[in-house]
Amino acid sequence: MNLAGLDRALRALGPYVEDVVLCGAWAWYVHRRCSGAATWLPKEFTRDVDCVGRETLALRGTAPLQACLKAQEFVWAPRGDEIPPVSLFAWPSIASAEVEIEFLVPARGDGSVRVVELQKGVTAQTLRDVDILLDEPLRVCVDESSPLA
């Protein structure tokens, strides 16, 4: 994925961007870029934007998360064998995705619940120990003047 894909993903998250914590390789890039460190991307870089959140996602404004993603032309696809399946949102298409957004939430109890519904039409995979990412995350303000590119 390139920086245009990251920009599209952040715009698609829209009003929900403050309800999730960016994790994985893109969190590394955003942190380093916004702190004035690395300005380069490795030649091979991940196309998935992993977002960790709580078990449910409150409605922000008038548009549910799925509508925000659809407005930025992200396409929903099921991932995995669970019912319901984990949501994967890809742009511009599933077959040739430049960027993919997936959601993760902390697993609770015995961990037998593998998928939870964040909002209607948006499910997340449950994983152990991702709740540590929700404790005092670094907040970065990203807007049109942010130095992501």
C-alpha positions as CSV (number, residue, x, y, z in Angstrom):
1,M,0.0,0.0,0.0
2,N,1.1,3.5,-0.6
3,L,0.4,6.7,1.3
4,A,-2.7,7.5,-0.8
5,G,-4.2,4.2,0.4
6,L,-3.5,5.1,4.1
7,D,-5.1,8.5,3.5
8,R,-8.2,6.9,1.9
9,A,-8.4,4.5,4.9
10,L,-8.3,7.3,7.4
11,R,-10.9,9.3,5.5
12,A,-13.1,6.2,5.3
13,L,-12.9,5.8,9.1
14,G,-14.2,9.4,9.3
15,P,-15.9,10.2,12.6
16,Y,-14.9,6.8,13.9
17,V,-11.1,7.3,13.7
18,E,-11.0,8.3,17.3
19,D,-12.8,5.1,18.4
20,V,-10.0,2.9,17.1
21,V,-6.3,2.5,17.6
22,L,-4.2,2.0,14.6
23,C,-1.9,-1.0,15.1
24,G,0.6,-2.9,13.0
25,A,3.0,-1.5,10.4
26,W,1.0,1.6,9.6
27,A,1.0,2.6,13.3
28,W,4.8,2.4,13.1
29,Y,4.9,4.6,10.0
30,V,2.5,7.3,11.3
31,H,4.3,7.5,14.7
32,R,7.7,7.9,13.0
33,R,6.5,10.3,10.4
34,C,4.6,12.5,12.8
35,S,7.4,12.5,15.3
36,G,9.8,13.8,12.6
37,A,11.7,10.6,12.2
38,A,11.6,8.4,9.1
39,T,10.1,9.9,5.9
40,W,10.5,6.8,3.8
41,L,8.5,3.6,3.3
42,P,10.1,0.2,2.8
43,K,9.7,-1.0,-0.8
44,E,7.5,-3.9,0.4
45,F,4.9,-2.7,2.8
46,T,1.7,-4.1,4.2
47,R,-1.6,-3.1,2.6
48,D,-3.8,-3.8,5.6
49,V,-4.8,-1.2,8.2
50,D,-5.5,-3.0,11.4
51,C,-7.8,-1.1,13.9
52,V,-8.2,-2.1,17.5
53,G,-11.4,-1.0,19.3
54,R,-13.9,-1.9,22.0
55,E,-16.5,-4.6,21.6
56,T,-19.2,-2.1,20.4
57,L,-18.9,1.1,18.4
58,A,-21.4,3.9,19.2
59,L,-23.0,5.7,16.3
60,R,-21.1,8.9,15.4
61,G,-23.1,11.5,13.7
62,T,-25.7,10.3,11.3
63,A,-23.7,7.7,9.3
64,P,-22.9,4.2,10.6
65,L,-19.3,3.0,10.0
66,Q,-20.2,0.8,7.1
67,A,-21.8,3.8,5.3
68,C,-18.6,5.8,5.9
69,L,-16.5,3.0,4.4
70,K,-18.9,2.6,1.5
71,A,-18.8,6.4,0.8
72,Q,-15.1,6.1,0.2
73,E,-15.7,3.2,-2.1
74,F,-14.5,0.4,0.2
75,V,-16.0,-3.0,-0.6
76,W,-17.0,-5.5,2.1
77,A,-15.8,-9.0,2.0
78,P,-16.1,-11.9,4.5
79,R,-13.0,-13.3,6.0
80,G,-12.7,-16.6,7.8
81,D,-15.1,-19.5,8.5
82,E,-16.9,-18.1,11.5
83,I,-20.6,-17.1,11.4
84,P,-20.8,-14.2,11.1
85,P,-17.5,-13.8,9.3
86,V,-14.9,-11.2,10.1
87,S,-15.4,-8.0,8.0
88,L,-12.7,-7.0,5.6
89,F,-13.1,-3.7,3.7
90,A,-11.0,-3.4,0.6
91,W,-10.4,-0.6,-1.9
92,P,-10.7,-0.4,-4.9
93,S,-11.8,-4.0,-5.1
94,I,-11.4,-7.4,-3.3
95,A,-9.5,-8.9,-6.3
96,S,-6.9,-6.0,-6.5
97,A,-7.0,-4.4,-3.1
98,E,-4.6,-1.5,-2.6
99,V,-5.7,-1.1,1.0
100,E,-7.7,-3.3,3.4
101,I,-9.2,-2.3,6.7
102,E,-9.8,-4.9,9.4
103,F,-11.0,-4.6,12.9
104,L,-9.8,-6.3,16.1
105,V,-11.2,-6.3,19.6
106,P,-10.0,-7.9,22.8
107,A,-11.1,-11.5,23.4
108,R,-13.0,-11.9,26.6
109,G,-13.8,-14.9,28.9
110,D,-12.6,-18.3,27.6
111,G,-12.0,-16.8,24.1
112,S,-14.6,-19.0,22.4
113,V,-16.3,-16.0,20.8
114,R,-14.1,-15.3,17.8
115,V,-16.1,-12.6,16.1
116,V,-18.2,-9.7,17.5
117,E,-20.4,-7.2,15.8
118,L,-19.1,-3.7,16.3
119,Q,-22.0,-2.1,14.5
120,K,-24.6,-3.4,12.0
121,G,-22.7,-4.8,9.1
122,V,-19.2,-4.5,10.7
123,T,-17.7,-7.4,12.6
124,A,-14.3,-7.7,14.3
125,Q,-12.0,-10.6,15.1
126,T,-11.4,-11.1,18.8
127,L,-7.7,-11.6,19.9
128,R,-6.1,-12.1,23.3
129,D,-4.0,-9.3,24.7
130,V,-4.9,-6.6,22.1
131,D,-6.5,-4.7,25.0
132,I,-3.1,-3.4,26.0
133,L,-3.1,-1.3,22.8
134,L,-6.2,0.5,24.1
135,D,-4.5,1.6,27.4
136,E,-3.3,5.2,26.9
137,P,-2.6,5.1,23.1
138,L,-0.6,7.8,21.5
139,R,-2.9,10.4,20.0
140,V,-1.9,11.9,16.6
141,C,-3.9,14.6,14.9
142,V,-4.2,13.8,11.2
143,D,-5.7,16.4,8.9
144,E,-5.0,17.9,5.5
145,S,-1.9,19.6,6.8
146,S,-0.5,16.5,8.5
147,P,2.9,15.3,7.3
148,L,1.9,11.8,6.3
149,A,3.1,12.0,2.8
